[in-house]
Amino acid sequence: MSFKDSNGDGVGDLNGIKSKLSHFSDLKIGSIWITPFYESPLNDMGYDISNYTAIHPMFGTMVDFEQLNKEAKKRGIKIIIDFVINHSSDEHIWFQKSVDKIKPYDEFYVWKNPKDYDHTGKPIPPNNWFSIFGGTAWEWNEKRKQFYYHFFSKKQPDFNLRSEKLKQEIKNIMKFWFDKGISGFRVDAVKYFMEDVKLRNEPLLNASIRKDEYTYHDFNHIYTSDLRENIDLIHELRLFVDEINEKKGGEERIMVTEGYSNTTTLMEYYGSQKYPVVHFPFNFAFAVIEDYFTSKTLHGKITEWLNNMPKHGVANWVAENHDSTRIGGRFVHEYQYIINFLIMMLPGVACVYYGQEISMVDGPIRPEQRQDPFEQTHSSHSRDFSRTPMQWDDSLNAGFTTKNKPWLPVNPNYWSENVETQKKHKNSFYNIFKELSRLRKTKTCKFGAFNSYVLSEWIYAFTRVLKGSETYVIVTNLGTELEIVNLSGEIPHLADNLKVLVASNNAGYKKGYSEIQGAISVHIMLHLWIFFGLIGNVICANKTWWKNTEIYEVFIMSFKDSNGDGIGDLNGIRSKLDHFSNLQIGSIWITPFYESPLNDFGYDISNYTAVNPLFGTLEDFKELIKEAKKRGIKILIDFVINHSSDEHIWFKKSIDKIKPYDEFYVWKDPKGYDSHGKPIPPNNWFSLFGGNAWQWNSKREQFYYHAFGKKQPDFNLRSEKLKQELKNIMKFWFDNGVSGLRIDAVGWFIEDALFRDESLLNPSLKKDEYMWRDYNHEYTYELWETFEVVHEFRLFVDEINEKEGGAERIMVSESYTTMTLLMKYYGSEKYPIVHFPFNFKFVDKSDYFTSRKLHEEITEWFKNMPKHGVANWVAETHDRYRIGARYVREYRHIINFLIMMLPGVVCLYYGQEIGMVNGPVRPDQIKDPHIVEEPGRQRDCIRTPMQWDDSMNAGFTTKRKSWLPVNPNYWSKNVKSQKKSKNSFYNIFKELSFLRKTKTCKHGAFNSYVLSEWIYGFTRVLKGSETYLVVTNLGTEMEIVNLSGEIPNLGNTMKVLVASDNAGYKKGDTVRPYSTFPHLFIMRPMSVIVLGSKTQNKSAISVDTEQVTSK
């Protein structure tokens, strides 16, 4: 009624909303909730509905609504509507039939016989229940000879929501509007849905009040408010919504609720994952408060919701709505900034009331101008003040209507406080709100962790932190005095300098000011709300290099031989550093090059601080570091600390029980001796490489445990002295310039201290058939202590980072396990473990994807990853078959495109850039000890030498016979040949690597779309930068793709940036994503393409990974 009038009748309408959709787009508003526009006598502003599937002519027609929804959809804006099912209007046909006792309508409302009759014969209400609008909540109906209950006004009879037939009618209404294209319902007055079946009297809060003075607020509403059955009813409706979502697919339709209750009660509306209720209940903490905050009370208000909310819950923040006084009516002008900054920057959903973006305040309304029926019993609280017309410009009636007299008077301050005027002023409420809205779309605000700080009585702050993204610090002075703030020691890990991103207009700072120092005093002005951000690209870029890097795994033995011995080495890597530079690779992970007998390719280490002469010298390594550094390339190395070689001096001393080495390994006495006097292993633990995991040592007369080969005894990582030695090794390599450690075999670090037997997965197997994979490894794999050990090492790395400064040194981990356990390796901000655990989702897959399956595989990581986490994507490693051995050739392109364009870190395996496949290795050529456990799955085939050119042995070595045979396809599949071919794997990979360095790929939002059974797409969107659309046809049939109505705001044309060689497109081609004949967007089978658009980036709508779109 108050937003925009399109037809000059003085009342806002649907076409008025449609005419202002660009306003929402400019502010990056994601959804609009529209108050009731149904047929209604309008006794309570439309909250008294007489027909739920018809539109009041005053607001337009059904065609107008459909057109509004269509136009909103084009802009990526969702429509949510009010769903008022606590009551209807007394003019609804159902109520009229209920009066007449026509079935099934006779039970649709709450009817009750009179308690008695007074001396005049007047019926007495059934109990003492009061209406919130004043007086008894019971109204006598002479025709039916019963009372009906009305929590609100007598023109709004309450539904009997225990009626199954009524609930079915309500579900029919829900389906009707979902079919019309709405995205959700705001369920009104939910706490009043059910009443006590026994209709018991409610107790008075103050028994001394006279009966004629009673009002609704004098009672304890234990029988009419927040009954448990409310939750059950909404759960039933939620299941219906979920059923529609399941059947129809597409973007998730939602239910949110309005209910002014305490936090404990409100949390029940979230339900649980197994018993869902609403998607979220509105949080009115800021809408009802009228007292000024201290820092501590503000901290309490915010954290109360977050601390009580269930794990699956989504937070939300409401500061104004149509039932409450606007912020400016409760606080001084400056607090409007403070509360706006709060709700826009806190995690979760921001609920904004029209005009809040320009700081509209309650308008003055004379008594004769008022419309609110609620005022009849609450004269001091008319809701009309907060419902005055929207102030668009300084023309007549603020541009709301052309009629001389609107339905409510416009606030007379409209000439200066309006949208058009504020657009012109840099520091206006509108433009500051717009800046906040822009920041809400950043990854930090979508996924960043929240930390709350009480800095003094009046200074409050919080941070939003996300690794790989800019950090935001919000500081406010809630008091009336200027204060000097010292953030040093209060908020950890701040950069030396901070940059102002947004500030209130009274702050004394302007956007871009960058001389604020977090470590020393900062002056904060009266009622300042100032917004700092780490200057990531300037100050912190070198520190957080890893968050968007490429980690290229070099299997050292197979990469490049520099001395003609047939084995790759450190100088071979150094000779190929320009290869990494050309591909813009950020970091190299080198497999073990330590001293080792090489029983397991160097993963059996005999000296952790020496280089195996086969690979070079320590000086060679230092030279490699130096040359890599010149090119901006970081070096990571394998850190193998689950076990050592049995040739390590520590193991030899452990055999001799020389302290402290006696406890460095896992030793155990025999369980007993067999009839031949042979010692029996302590338990049934198996080695991953085959056979029992216990090896007898006759000298020490004990067994040692080895999860891998018997030449690789496991460390006892419960030994404090061993852990100190390992920290010394870490320090040694960090001092020699490495930037990170890849922690090998982390899941096996700790074993059960009681050495209990593990259970068989299939007890029917014969004992002589047992292998490692036949057991449930509950006592040897990923025990909780494993996480504690890795956490201890992480703290050591963080300590080095703190002391040494410079680029951040990192730890990443390798573990093939469940999603739940993988996520534990991230730890938390307060309990960090690794910087990230490798994500092997694409490594372990060999089944072809449908679009939905691919969507789920990608988004599962995001949905489970903690807020501070950084995603990563691995498709090939030295332990798993290459992509080409698991899929047809075309899928190599598809998966490369995916991992290169998805957010986070990409982990590559040597040769992946040229599409290398598994090489044929004859049985007599096999080197892999792992083949004992899995005879049909040796790893040598994925470790064949890198294919550099078409010369002998692919340019890998000058020796006639390399350590493993070169794949015979090397003559055509090699780096040199592919450099010459425009559409080769190499050059396509190079184009993708170039795109990864753009701002969009580094910082852009990710949006996932299931476009058909086989067509999958995602976008990377960043305001001010080019938008990327990645589309792939996963199927075997050509498809015509029309993204109209699927992916908004792409523009009419997009440019091909890179395409697979089978796509039928070349770089620079123009594609129309919204296909129209004859310009069809065709995707060939198993092809993939990246499109770019420079036209939409100013209004792009970002969607986080918790809100991925699927149709």
N, C-alpha and C positions, 0 to 999 in steps of 0.2 A: 504493500500500500504506500510505502514511503520512498521507494528507490528511484523510479522514473516513470512518469506518465507519458504515454505515447499518443493519446487521443484527445487530450485537452479536457478531461472530465475531473481533473484534480486528484485522481487516485492512481497510484502506480499500478503497472500491469505487466503482463508477460512480454509484450512487444517492447515495452520500455527497457526491460532487462536485456532483451536481444540487442537493442540499439546501443547498449553500453558494454558489450562483450569485450571490446578492445581495451576497455579500462581494466578488466581482469587480466587480460593477456599482458598488458604493460606492466602489471604488478606481479606477474608470474603466479597468479592464483590458480591452484589446481582444481578446486571444486567450489560449487555454489550451493548453499542450502537455502531453499526458497520456503518461506512460511506459507500457510495454507492458502490455496487459490481455488479450492473446491467450491461447489454450490453450497451456500450457507446464508442464513438470515443475517449474519455478521453481528450477532449480539456480543460476540467476544472476538472480534477481529478475524473471523474465519476459523477459530478453534471450536466452533460449534457447527459441525458439518451435517448437511442434509442429504448430500449425495457424494459418495466417495469416488465415483468414476465419471464425474462431470465437472466442468469448470464454470465458475461463477462468471456470468457475462461481463461483469465489471472488470475482470482481469483478462478476458480474452476468450478464445475458443480452443478446442482440442488441437485444431490445426496450428494455432499460434504456439501451443506448447511443443508440438512435434517439430515445428520450425526452429524454435529456441534450442531444443535439444540437439537438433542437427547442426546448427551453427556453432553451438558450444563445443560439440564433438570435433568439429573441424579445427578448433583451437586447442584441443586437448584438455578441455574443461569438462569436468563431471558435474552432473546435476543430482542433488540430494533433495528430497522433499520431506515435509513434515507428515508424520503418520500419527493421527490423533485417534487412538482406539481405547482410551479410558472411558470415553463418553461420545455421544453424538449430539446433534441438535434435537430438540423435542419436535422439530418439524420433519425429521427423517421418517420415511415411509415405514421403516422397521419399528420405530417407536409408536407410530399411529396404529400399526397392526398389533403391537404388543399390548397397547391399551385395550384393543378389542379381543385380546386373548386368542389371536389367530396363530396356529402352530406353523413353524417352530418359533415364531417371533415372540410368543408369549413369555419365553424364557431368556430373551436376549437382553433384558434389563434387570436391575435389582429391585424387585418388588417385595413388599412386606406388609402384612396386616398391621392395623394399629395396635398399639400396646393396650389401649383402652379408649374410653370416651369420657370427656369431662362432663361437668354438671349441665352444660348447655347442649351436650350431644356432639360436641366437636371431637373428631378423632385425635388421639394423642400419638405422637411419633413413636416408633418402636424403641428408640433409645436416645441417648444424649449426644449423638454424633453431630458435629458442627461443619458447616460449609466454610471453605477458605474465603468465600466471597461474603460471608456473614450470615448469621442466623442458623437455624436448624438445617441439617443436610437432607431432610426428608420433605417431600412435597406430595400433598394429597391429590389423587386423581379421582374425581367424583365418578367418572364413568366406570373405571375398573374397581372402584371401592378399595383401593390400596394406596400405600405410599410408595413412591419411587425415590431412590437414593441419588443425590447429586452432590458430588464433592465440590464441584465448582458452582456455577449459578443454576437456578432452577430451570433455566432454558437448556441445560446440558446434562441430561440424565445419564447416569453411569451404566456402562455395559456390564452384563453378567458374564465375565470372562471365564467362568467355569463351564459355560455352554459349549459343547463340542460343535454343534451346528453353527453357532456364531463364529467360533474360531475358524471353521472352514470358510465361511463367508469372508472373513478378514484375510485369509490366505488367498482367496480368489482376487481380492482387491490388490494385494501385494503383487500377484502375478500380472494383473492388468497393467500396473505401472512399470514393472520391470520390462514387460513386453513393449512398453512405450519408450524404453531406452534409458530410464533413470538408473543411477549408479548406487543409490542407497536411500535408506529411510532414517530420519531423525525421529525416534519414537518418543512421543510427548508424554509427560506426566506419568512416567512408568512406575513410580513408587506407590501410586494410588490404585493400581490395577485390581488388587484383590482386597476384600473386606472379610472380617471375621465371620465365619459361617454361623456362629451362635449369636451374632449381633450384640455382643456384650458392651455395656457402657464403658466409656473411656474415663480414666481417673483424672481429676483436676490436679493441676500443678500447685494451685494455691487455694485451699479449701475456704479461705476467709473472704473470697470474692463473692459479691452478691450475684444471685442468679440472673438478674436482669442486666448484669455487666459482662456476662460471659461472652468471650470471642473465641475464635478457633485456636488462638495461641495460648489460651489458658488450660488446654488439655494435653495430656500425654497420649499421643496417637498410636497406641500399641495395637489397635485393632483395625486401623484404616490406612496404615502407612507401612511400607517396606515389609510386608509379610513374605515369608519364604516362598509361598506359591507364586509370587511375582516372578521370581527367578526361573521357576519351572516353566511358567507360561512363556517367558521370553526365550528360554532354551528351545521350546517347541517351535516357536517362530523362526529362531535362528537355524534350526535343522531344515526348515522349509526353504530358507534362503540358500543354505548350503546345497540343498538338493537342486535348486534352480541353477546355482553356479555349476554344479556338476553336469547337469543336463545341457545347459546352454553354452558353457565354456565362456571364453572371453574374459574381460576384466572382472575382477571379483566384485560382486554386489555386497553392500555392507549394511549393518544396522548399528546405529549409535543411540545412546539413550540420554534423556534429560531427567535428572533426579537430584534434588538438593538433599543430600544425606551425609552422614559422617563417613570418614574414609574407610572404615572397616566394612560398612554396608556397601559402599560404592565398589569396593574391590570384588564383592561377590558377583557383580554384574559382568566382570571379565569371564567368570566361570573358570574352566580349565581347558586344556587341550583335548581332553577326553569328553568334557561336558561343556561345550562352548555356549556362552550366553550372547553377549553383544561383542562387537569388534572393539569398542571401548565406550565407557560411560563418560559423559562430559565432566571435566574437572573444573569446578567453579570456585576454586580457592581464591583466585584473584578477582572474581566477579562479585563476591559478597563481602570482602574485607573492606573496612572503612577506616581502620586505624593505620597511622603511619608506621612503617617498619623500622625496627633496628636491624642491624646486620644479622643478628642471631635469629630473630623471628622470620626474616625473609629466607634465610638458610633452612629453617625448620619447615616453612610452607612448601618449599620446593622439594626437599628431600623426603618429606613425609609421603608424598605420592610415589616417588621413585622407589623408596624403600619398602613400601607396602604392596606395590604392584606385582602381580605374578610374573614369572619369567617370560611367559609368552605374550605378556601385555604390551601395549603401545601407549606411551604417555600422551597426554594432550593438555592444553592450557587455554582457558577461556577467561577473558578480562571484562568483556561486555556482551550483553545480549538484550533481547527485546523485553525481558522481564526485570532487568536490573538498571540501576542508575549508572550512567556512563562514568568512565574514570574521572573525567573533569568535574563531575558532580560530587565526587567523593574525596578528591585530592587536589592539591594545587597543580597549576599548569605543568610544572616540571615533572611531576610523577607520571604524566601521560607518556613522556619519553621513556621513563624507567620501566614502566610496565609493558610498553610496546616492545622494548628491547628484550625483556624477559621472555615473553611468550614467543617471540620470533627466533630467539637463539637457543632456547632450551630444547632438549631432545624430544622428538615426537611430533604430534600434530598441533599446529597453531590454528585456533578457531577465532576468526576475526568478524566483527560486527560492522555492517555498512557504516561508512564515515569514520571508522577508527583510523583509517589511513591518513586522514586529514585532521585528526584530533577533534572531531565534532564533540560538542558538549551538550548537555541537556538544554533544551530550548524552553524559554518562558511561554507558558500557555495559561491564558485566563480561564477561570472556572467555566465560563459559558462556551469555551472552545473545546473543552475536554470531551473525549469519547469513551474512555476506559470504564467498563462496568465495575472493575475491581475497586475503583476509587469510592464507590458508594459506601463501602465498609472500611476503606483504608484511605481516608481523606488526605493523609500526609504522604501517601505513596501512590500517586498516579503514575502509570507506566507511559503515559503519553509524552512525557518530557524527553524520554530516550527514544521516541519513535518519530520525531519530526523529520520532514523530508530531507533527502540527500542534497548536499550543497555542491552543485556542479560548476556554477560560474557566478558572475556578479550581475546577471540579468534578472528580470522579474522572477520572483520566487525561486531564485538560485538555479534556474534552468531546469527545475524539477517538472514544472507544468506550465502550459500557456494560459491556463485558467487563472482568473484573477484571484480566486480563493481556493487554495488546496484543502484537502480533507483535514489536515492539521497545519497550523501556521509554521512557516519557515523560521528558523532561528535568525533574528535580525543581524547576527554577526556574519551572515553569509557573504556580504560584499567583500570582506577581506579573507574569510576562512572558507575557501572553496577549491575545488580541484584545479581549475584552470589557472587561478592565481598562484597556487602553490607550486604548480609545475614550473613556473618561471623563476622560482627562488631556490637556489642551491641548497640552503639549509632549512627548507620548509619541512613540516611533518611528512608531507607526501614523498618528497625526494629522499628523506632519511628512511622512511618506511620501504621505499623502493630498493634502497641499498641493502636494507636488512633482508628483504625478500630475495634479492640476488644471492646474498650470502647463505640463505637457507638452502639454496640449490647446490651448494658446494658439497664435496664428499665429506669434509670435516663436519658440517652441520647434519648431514644425513646419517653418517656412520660413526662420528667421533665420540669418544668417551667423554663423560661429564664429570667434572670435579668441582666441588663447592668449597669456598674459603671464607671464613669469618675473619676479616683482617683487623677490625677494630669494632668499637660499638656501632659505628655508622658506615664503615667502609666494608662493602661486600663485593666478592668477586667469584666468578666461575670460569672454567676453561672448557673448551671443546678441542679435543686432541685426537688426531688420527695420523698414524705413521704413514709417511708418504705424501701428506697433505699439509697445508698451512695450519698452524695452531692459532686458535683464537682465545684471547683473554678479555673478559668483560669485567669492568670495574665500575662501581657506582658509589657515590657519596650520598647516602640517604639522609644526611643531617643538614643543618642550617649553617654550619661553619666550614670555612676552608680547612682542608686537612692535607698534610704531607704524608704520602704513602711510600713505604719502602717494601718492594716486593721481594727483595733478596731474602732468601731463607723461608719465605712464605709459600711461594709458588715455584716448584722445582722445574728445572730444565728449560728455563726461558733463554732466548737468545740475548746477546749483549745489547742489541738495539731492537726496538719494537716500532712498528709502523701503524699509524692510526688509519683504520679502515672506515669507521663510522663514529661520529660523536654527536651528542645532543648540541643544540645550538647555543647552549649556555656553558659549554665545557671549556672554552678557551683554546681548543685545538681544532684543526681542520684536517680533512682527509689528506693522507699522504705524508703528514708530519712524521719524521722518522728519527728524531733524536731523543726519543724517550728511552731511558735505560732501565731495564728491569732490575738491575742489580743495585741501583742507587735510588735516591729519593725522587718521587714523581709528584708534582703539584696537581691536586685535583680540586676543581672549582666547585662552588655551591651546586648541589643537585646534579653534579656531573654524571652523565652516563657516557663513558668513553670505551672505545672498542679497539683493542690492539690485535695485531696479527704478526706472527713471525714472518720476517721477510725471507720466505723459503728460497726463492731463486737467487737471492743475493748473499744473505748471511749463512743460510743453512744448507745450500745446495750440496756442498761438499760433504756435509755431515750425513745427509739422508740419501746419499747416492743410490742405496740399495733398494729403495722402495719402488722404483720404476725401472730397474736395471734389467739387462739380459745376462743370464748366467750360462755361459757356454762351457759344457763339460768336455774337457780334453782327456781322453783315455791315453795317457802319456805313451804307452808302448806302441800305440797305433797311429799317432798323429803325424809325426815327421821325424825321420832319422837324419841326423846331421853328420854322422861319422862312419856310415857305411857298414854298421854291424847288424842291420836288419831290424833294429828295435828303436822306436821313437825315444826322444830325449829332450832335455830342457833347452838345449841350443836349437833343436828342431822347432820347438814352440816359438822361440825368440825370432827365428828366421821367418816365421809366418805371422808376425804381429800385424803387418799391414793388411793381412786378410781380415783380421778382426776389425781394424780401423775402417776398412772399406765397407764392412757390413754394419758399422756403428755398434759393435758389441761393447757392452759396458764392463763386463767382468768375465774372467776365465776361472773355472774350477778345474784344478789339475788333480788327477787321481794319484795315489801314493807313489812317491819317488824316493822314499826313505830307504836306508839300508834294510835289506830283506833277503831271505833265501828264495823269495818269489815262489813259494808253494801255492800262493793264491794271489798272484799278480800284484804283489806289494801290499796286500791287505793283511800280511803277516810281517809285522815290523820288528826288526831286531835292534834298531837304534833310531830313536825319534828325533834326534838333532843332527843326524848325518845324512848325506845324500848317497844313494846307491851309485857306485861308479859307472854302472850301466847307463845311468841317466845323466851323469855329469858330476859337477862338484858344487859345493856351497857357493863358490864364487860365480859359477854359471847361473845359479838361482838368483843371486843378488843382481847380476847383470840383466837377467830377464825382468826382474822387478823394476829396475831402473828404466829399461827401455819401454816397458808397458806403461809406466807412470807418465812418460813423456807423451804418450798417446791417450792419456786419460783412462787407461784400462786398469781395473783392479784385479788382484790375484787372490783367489780362494784356494785353500788346500784341504785335502781329506784329513780328518782327525779320527784315527781309528783307535778307540780306547775301550772297546768292549773286550779286547784281547790283544795279545802281542804274539810274536813268534816264540816258539819254544827255544829259539837260539838267542833270545834277548838275555842280557846279563842278569836282569832282575829275576828271570825265571830260574836260571842256573843257581843263583844265590837263594832263591826260595826253596829249591830242592834241598839245598844244604842247610835250610832253616836259619840262615843268617838274617838277623834283625836289621831293618824292619821289613826286609823283603819276604820273610817267612809268611807274612799275611797279605802279600800283594796279589795272590791268586786264590782261586776257590779250591781248597783241598778238603778231602773228606775221607774218613776211615771206611774200610769195606763194611758192607752190611753183614758179611760173614764169609765163610769159605766153603767151596763145594767139596764134594767127596774126594776130589783130586788135590785138594789144598789150594785151589785157585781162588783168589779173592773175588767176591761178588760185588758188583757196583752198588753204590749207596741207594739207588732208586732206578726208576724206569725211564729217566730222561733220555731223549734221543738227540742226536746231532743233526743239524740241517743238512750236513753233507753225507749223512747216512751212518747207520750203526749207533751203538751206545754213545752217549755224550761224556762218558767217564773213561779216562785212560789211566791205567795203573803205572805208578812210578816206583820201581823196586828199591831205588836208593832211599827215597823218603818214606816208602812203605805206606803210601796213601794214593788215592785217586785224585786226579785233577779234572776239572770240568771244562769242556770245550763245546760251545754251541755250534761252532763251525768245524774246521778240520782238526784232527788230533795234533797238528803242528801249530795250532792257534789256541793256547790255553787262555781261558777267560780270566780277566782281572777281577779281583775282589774290590768292587767300588764302594764297599762300606769302610774300607781302610782310609783313615784320615791322612796318613802319611803318603799313601799312594796318590790320593787326590792332590796333595800339595806338589808332588812330583809332576803330575799331569799339568797343573797350573804353571809350573816352571817351564814346561815344554811350550805351552800356549804363549807365554810371555816371550820365549825365545823366538818363535816364528813371527809374532807381532812386531818384535824389535827388528826383525829382518824384512819387514815391509808388507807382510800379507795383510789383506783387508778382511778376511773372514775364514771361518772354519766350517766345513761340512761334516757334521757329526755322523759317523757311520754306525749303522746297526744299533741305533739308540734303544730300540725296544728290548734288547737282550741284556741291558746293563746290570740289572739286579735279579737275583734268583731267590726263591723262597728260603728263608732262614731255617725252616724246619725240614727242608729237603723232602717234602711230601711227593708221593707218586702222582703223576698226571693221569687223567682219565682218558680212556680210549674213546674215539668218536664212534667207532664201530666194533663193539666187543666180539662180533662173530669172526673177525679176522684171525687167521692162524698166527701164532707168535713169530714164526720165521718170516712172515710177510710184513711185519711192523715197519713203518717208516715214520719220519718226523711228522709228516702231514696227517698221520692217522691219530694224532693225539690232540687233546684240548690243552693248550699250553698256559694253563691258569697259574702255574708256579714258576715259569721261566720267561714269560714275555709280558712286558709293560706292566710290571708291578708299580704301585704308587710311588715307591721309593725312587724309581727311575726318574720321575719328574722332579723329585727333590734334588737328586744328584745334578741333573742338567740345570736346574735353577741355581744351584751353587756355582756352577761354572759360568752361568750367565752373569751372575753378580760380579764375578771376577773380571769378565770382559767389560762390563759396565764401569767397573772401578778403573780399568786401564783407559777406557774412553774418557773418563772424567779427569784422570791425571794427565794423559798425553794430549788430549784434544785432537783436532784434525778430523779427517773423515772417520765416520763411525765404523768401528770394527764389529763384525756380526757373527752370529752362530745360526746355522740352519741345520735341520735334522732330517734323516732318512728313516722312515718307518712305514711299512706296509701294514695298515691296520684299519680299524673302523673309523668312520667320520667322528664319532664321539671322542674317541681316544686321540685322534689327530688334533682335534681342537684344543685338547688339554695342553699340547706342547706350546701353544701360544702363551699359556699362562694368563696373566692379567697385568694391568699397568702397575699394580702394587706387588705382584708376584710374577715378574717376567721369567719366561723360560727361554725358548728360542725366538729369534726374530721372525722366523716362520718355519713350519714343517713342510717338506715337499708334498705337493698335491699330485698324486699319481692317478687321478681319475681317468686321464686319457692314456696312461701307460698300460693299465690293466684291461682296457676294452678291446674286444675283437668283434663284437656284434655291431652291425650297422645301426645307425641312429635313425629314429623318426625325429621329426621336428620337436615334438613334445619331450621325447626322451633326452635329446640334446639340451633343450631348455632346462630340464630338471637336473641334468648332470652339472651344468654350469652354475645354476642358481643355488644348488644345494650347498656349495662351498660358501657362497656369500651369506646365505641364511644362517649357517651354523657358525661362521667365523665371528669371533668377538669384535666389538667395536674398534678396538685398537689394532686389530689384525691387518696384515697386508696379504692380499691374495697372491697366488703363484700358480703356474700351469706348466706341467711336465708332460711331454708326449713320448719321449724316448730316453732311455738310460742304458748304462752298460750291463744292467741285470735283466732287461726285458727286451722282447723282440721289437725290432724297428716297425714303424707304421706300415711300411710296404709289405711286411710279412703278415700283417693282421688284416689289411684292407687292400682293395684294388688301388691302382696307381693314383686315381683321381682324389682319393681320400687323403693322400699326403698333402695335397694343396689345401683341402678343406681344413684339416687339423692345424696346419701351419698358419693359415689365416686366423683361425680361432685363437690360438695361444698368443699370436703376435698382436692381436687387436683387443683382447680382453684386458680389463684393468689389472694392474699389479705387475709382478715379476714374471718374466718368461724364462724357462729353463730349457736349454737346447743341448743336443748331443752332437758331437762332431759328425759332419756329413749330412746332417738334417737339412742344411741349407741347399744341398744339391740333390736331395731326395734319395740318398743312399739307402739300399735295402740290405737285408741279411745276405751274407756271402756264403757260398757252398764251402763247407769244411769237411774233408773226408775223416773217417774215424781215426786213421793213422796220424792225422794232423791236429787232432784235438788236444788242447792243453788244460781245459777247465776241470778242476777237481769236483765241481758241483754235479757233474754228470753222473756220479755214483748215486745220488739221491733221485735225480730225474733223468734217466738214460735218454729219453727222447727229447730233452730240452737243454742242450748245451748252450753256453753263452758266447762261445767263440765266434759263432756266425754273426753276432752283432758287434764284434770287436775287430773286424777285419780292417786293414790299413786304410787310412784316408786317401781318397782318390783326387790327386792334385792335377794330373794331366794325363795324356795318352802315351807317355813314355813307359819304359819298363817299370813294372811294379807301381804304376800310376804316379810316378814321381815321389813315392813315399821313401824309397831307399835305393841306393846304388848297388846294394848287395843282390845277388841273383835270387836268393831265397829269403824272403822276409819271415819274421817270427810266426805270423799267420798268413795264409795265402790271400792275395788281393782278389777281390771280386772280379771275375772275368768280364763284367760289363763296364769296366773302368775306361775302356777305349772311347766310349761315347758318354759315359756318366762321370764327368770330372769337372773340376773348377774351371780350368782353362777353356775347355770347350764351351761350357755353359756361359761363361762371360761374353762370348761372341754371339750368343743366341738371345734375342730380345725377350722371348717368352719362356726362357728356361727357368727351372726351379731357382737357380742362383739369383737371376735378375728380378724375379718376382719376390723372392725373399728379401732382396736388397730394398725394393720399394716398400715392402711392409716394415722393414727396419727403419726406414726413413720416416714413415708415418708414426711409428712408436715414439719418435723424438718430439712430435708436435705437442703443443699444450693440450689439445683435445684428448690425445691418448694418455697423457700423463695425469691430467686432472679432470677429464670429462666424466660426466655421469654415464652410467651404463643402463640401457633399457633392453629388455629381452622380449622377443615377440614370436609366438607360435602362429605362423601365417597360414599354414595348411598342414596336412599330414606330413609333407616332405619339405616344405619351404620354411626355413628358419631364418630369422634376422635379428640383428641387434644394432643399436645405435650408440655412438659415443658423442655426447653433447656437452659443449662448454660455451657459455655466453662469451661473445666477443671473438670466438674462434670458429673455424670451419667445423661443420657437423659431419660425422662419418656414419654411413649406413652400410653394414655388412650383411649381405644376403647370400644364402647358399641353398641350392637344390640338392637335397640328400638322397633323392630318389633316382629312379632309372628312366623316368619319363620327362620330357620337356614340359614345362609349366609356364603359363602366362600369369604374371604377378601383378596384382593391382593393390596398392597399399592404401588406397582411399578408404578412410574409416578405420584403418589399422594403425598406421604410424602417422601422427599429426605433424604439421609444421615443417615438411620437408622442402617445400617449394615445388614449382611445377616441373623443373628440370634439375637434374643432378649430373655431375661429371664423373666419369669412370676414372678412379685413381689407380686402381690395380685390379687385375682379374686373372683368374686361373687360365692356363693356356687352352682350355677346352670351353671357355665361357662364350666365345663368339663376340667378345667385346675387346677393344683395345684402349689403352690409356688415352684420355681426352674425349672419348665418345660421350655423347649426351644421352641420358636416359630419362624417361618420364615415369617417376615412381607411381603416379596416379594414372595408370594406363587408360588411354582412350584410343579407339581405332582411328587412323591406322598406326598410331605410335604406341606399339605394344612393348611392354617390359617383359621380355622372354628370358627365362632361366633354363639353360640346357641341363641335362642330367648330370649330377655329381659335379656341378661347377660352383664357383664361389666368386664374389665380386665385392669390391669396396667402392662405394659412391661417396662423393663429397658435395656439400652444398654450402655456399657462402652467403646465401640469401636469407636463411632463417635464424642465424645464430643470435640475433638480438632478442628474439622472443621465444627461443626454444624452451620447452618445458622439460625439466630433468625429472627422472623417475628413479628412485633408489631401488636396490636389489631386493628390498622387502616388498616392493610394490611392482614387480615385474609384470608386464602385460602379456597375456596369452589368449589367443583366439583360435 
